[in-house]
Amino acid sequence: MNNGNIHDVVRQFIIDEFVYNPHLIIKLQDETALQDENILDSLGVHTLILFLEEHFNITVLDEDVTRDNFGTIKGIVAYLEQKTA
């Protein structure tokens, strides 16, 4: 799966599942800090990880759950590119 497809899948899942304010969709950038902007909380991160594991057929290890890997869309995409390479 190419970078664009990974990005689109991740962004759309986050919007569909966690963005309840339409104004946030406009603000949501690849570098937006998802937890700092209250888009993801710990349960949201868990939900996101379950989706990613199923959709991309990967296993996310506990030590991989960091702000670098799951704090922004950009970080999530980079992590997935590494895991699916």
Secondary structure, DSSP 8 states (H G I E B T S, - for coil): --HHHHHHHHHHHHHHHH--SHHHHHH--TT--TTTTTS--HHHHHHHHHHHHHHHT----GGG-SHHHHSSHHHHHHHHHHHH-
